[in-house]
Amino acid sequence: MTDAARALPESIDATVDLLAEADYVSDRSMATVAYLSMKMGRPIFLEGEAGVGKTEISKVLSQTLGLPLVRLQCYEGLDTASAVYEWNYARQMLEIRLAEAAGETDREKLAKGIFTEEFLIRRPLMQALEGEPGRAPVLLIDELDRTDEPFEAYLLEVLSDFQITIPEIGTVKAAEPPIVVITSNRTREIHDALKRRCLYHWVGYPTAERELEILRRKAPGAPERLTREIVGFIQELRNADLFKLPGVAETIDWTRALTELDVVALDADTVNNTLGVILKYQDDIAKMQGSEASRIIQQVRAEAAAAAG
């Protein structure tokens, strides 16, 4: 991407509009945190269930602001070699052999010569700190709760001073701090020391009105009646005692799937046959199939009729 970056929004309302440009239907509290993060240069720490739009916010900011997106996908055992930098050992060995073949025998000189920036492999965190002049990227640290606590502790320097220390070279500091979005599905608690460096926001399930607007933007080809019935069904489903409640991502997938099947309104057979799109555990599917699905459909239609009347 070579286009110039767009100016950051100057108000919360401008942030709402910015997000809406990429069809991200934000509530005002989310837009407020995003605005303050960009204004204050502080990372956003987003917690919430899977599929509620935590990761999407970083993609939207990258798209609408015209900034590169650097993504660090976290996992158990993630270390600095995968997240920050590592030395290109194969190239270093080749350089040593070439120097020795040319008659170089000074070991200290050889060692200094191979620990320079040209032998450095930059991983996501270092890429984000170096950035481009005037175009600091959006850095997504996704699912931080999947990493180990030592790596979480390593991030403190990065998030406090936007710098990393490489023993052989020195300190690499960002000329312009990236916009940082950290997400967590809360499979474990993140330490307070890291949270203190961030602006916190819990991303919950959307209201029926907001979810309806999301579907109108993300699945515009769906019939209006079907869209309303899907939102009503999903909203009721989230009140059930399920192992994993459906997120917004599943709502969008289900709407698109039913549209592909040319469905114009929910019926028991269609719901029973497509529950695997919105529920990901067999026990949950078994609990909702049959009479329970029919009951929810009838309830949704009764509420729609009452609202229309």
Secondary structure, 3 states (H helix, E strand, C coil): CCCCCCCCCCCHHHHHHHHHHCCCCCCHHHHHHHHHHHHHCCCEEEECCCCCCHHHHHHHHHHHHCCCEEEEECCCCCCHHHHCEEECHHHHHHHHHHHHHCCCCCHHHHHHHHCCHHHEEECHHHHHHHCCCCCCCEEEEECHHHCCHHHHHHHHHHHHHCEEEECCCEEEECCCCCEEEEEECCCCCCCHHHHCCCEEEECCCCCHHHHHHHHHHHCCCCCHHHHHHHHHHHHHHCCCCCCCCCCHHHHHHHHHHHHHCCCCCCCHHHHHHHHHHHCCCHHHHHHHCCHHHHHHHHHHHHHHHHHHC
